């Protein structure tokens, strides 16, 4: 590791590292809501906030969307820099614990009850020194005929850094393809972090 940590904005992906052409920049590089949402399990709202510990010294994010298909797709790339390797490992472990607790829950409380039914499935991702990966699926509680949509999250630690990728494809893409694409993007981000930190 270098003695001076890299700035987080040097660790996010760039447009030329995305799959194919046609991706447009999104002003929002954070896949989480700006505040916690009402949920039947409160800890399941904004789960990746667990990565933002007091030991984090920098963070950055970038986002893109692709609107030339039947459904809009989206990718975000984030980087979190910590004081040391142990701090990064502790943050990822806390995040993993929350991910494993959140299997089924509901979100978006209103006068008629919850709006969204959520389910989550961790999956294997061999990226960086260690990684946490999850597929999160959202369904409409009161409109069961509306197709559910899934997003794929891969968070990988590289020394004292954590890079995180989210990929939200169209609903027609199979889960196997979604997981593969998210892992490939995360591997690119992790390799970039490894190269730039020596």
VENSUL-V251032 format. One record per residue. N is the residue number from 0. RES is the residue in one small letter. SS is DSSP state (h for helix, s for strand, l for the rest). Layout:
BEGIN
{{N,RES,SS} {N,RES,SS}}
END
This chain:
BEGIN
{{0,x,l} {1,x,l} {2,x,l} {3,x,l} {4,x,l} {5,x,l} {6,x,l} {7,x,h} {8,x,h} {9,x,h} {10,x,l} {11,x,l} {12,x,l} {13,x,l} {14,x,h} {15,x,h} {16,x,h} {17,x,l} {18,x,l} {19,x,l} {20,x,l} {21,x,l} {22,x,l} {23,x,s} {24,x,s} {25,x,s} {26,x,l} {27,x,l} {28,x,l} {29,x,l} {30,x,l} {31,x,l} {32,x,l} {33,x,l} {34,x,l} {35,x,l} {36,x,l} {37,x,l} {38,x,s} {39,x,l} {40,x,l} {41,x,h} {42,x,h} {43,x,h} {44,x,l} {45,x,l} {46,x,h} {47,x,h} {48,x,h} {49,x,h} {50,x,h} {51,x,l} {52,x,l} {53,x,l} {54,x,l} {55,x,s} {56,x,s} {57,x,s} {58,x,s} {59,x,s} {60,x,s} {61,x,s} {62,x,s} {63,x,s} {64,x,s} {65,x,s} {66,x,l} {67,x,l} {68,x,l} {69,x,l} {70,x,l} {71,x,l} {72,x,s} {73,x,s} {74,x,s} {75,x,s} {76,x,s} {77,x,s} {78,x,s} {79,x,s} {80,x,s} {81,x,s} {82,x,l} {83,x,l} {84,x,h} {85,x,h} {86,x,h} {87,x,h} {88,x,h} {89,x,h} {90,x,h} {91,x,h} {92,x,h} {93,x,h} {94,x,h} {95,x,h} {96,x,h} {97,x,h} {98,x,h} {99,x,h} {100,x,h} {101,x,l} {102,x,l} {103,x,s} {104,x,s} {105,x,s} {106,x,s} {107,x,s} {108,x,s} {109,x,s} {110,x,l} {111,x,l} {112,x,s} {113,x,s} {114,x,s} {115,x,s} {116,x,s} {117,x,s} {118,x,s} {119,x,s} {120,x,s} {121,x,s} {122,x,l} {123,x,l} {124,x,l} {125,x,l} {126,x,l} {127,x,l} {128,x,l} {129,x,s} {130,x,s} {131,x,s} {132,x,s} {133,x,s} {134,x,s} {135,x,s} {136,x,s} {137,x,s} {138,x,s} {139,x,s} {140,x,l} {141,x,l} {142,x,l} {143,x,l} {144,x,l} {145,x,l} {146,x,l} {147,x,l} {148,x,s} {149,x,s} {150,x,s} {151,x,s} {152,x,s} {153,x,s} {154,x,s} {155,x,s} {156,x,s} {157,x,s} {158,x,l} {159,x,l} {160,x,s} {161,x,s} {162,x,s} {163,x,s} {164,x,s} {165,x,s} {166,x,s} {167,x,s} {168,x,l} {169,x,l} {170,x,l} {171,x,l} {172,x,l} {173,x,l} {174,x,h} {175,x,h} {176,x,h} {177,x,h} {178,x,h} {179,x,h} {180,x,h} {181,x,h} {182,x,h} {183,x,h} {184,x,h} {185,x,h} {186,x,h} {187,x,h} {188,x,h} {189,x,h} {190,x,h} {191,x,h} {192,x,h} {193,x,h} {194,x,h} {195,x,h} {196,x,h} {197,x,l}}
END
